[in-house]
């Protein structure tokens, strides 16, 4: 756990705003395990079942289906990803182990980048133009990164559990 420097200004490390206690660390750990576990299960379901089924939806029904998919999925994914990100960054800052600084945090942030730079634009394209098989296949292929990343995060959390 980080603490205030004892050399009064010689070290640029700032004192944490919140004193981290063991119960708070445990709550943050549990929040990240829960959120990462939920996202891992969800991303595997989407990867193996849901996205491939996009190819079977008729062109006439696809625009409404895609719109509803994004709307309904957002209610689950957005708050869960926010909890995961917040817990991850708090733990990385206050419990600064190499796993959190370099492994967990990097994977979580890269999932956010992939989500905003790849998956969301593809869903936007599908909402605008309707069913497009190459875009759906790219959505399936590109989502493998997030599937593997969330699996590594959750597996690492379980292996590192206190």
ABEGO torsion letter per residue (X at the ends): XBBBBAAGGABABBBBABBBBAAAAAAAAAAAAAAAAAAAAAAAAAAAAAAAAAAABBAAAAAAAAAAAAAAAAAAAAAAAAAAAAAAAAAAAAABBAAAAAAAAAAAAAAAAAAAAAAAAAAAAAAAAEBBAAAAAAAAAAAAAAAAAAAAAAAAAAAABX
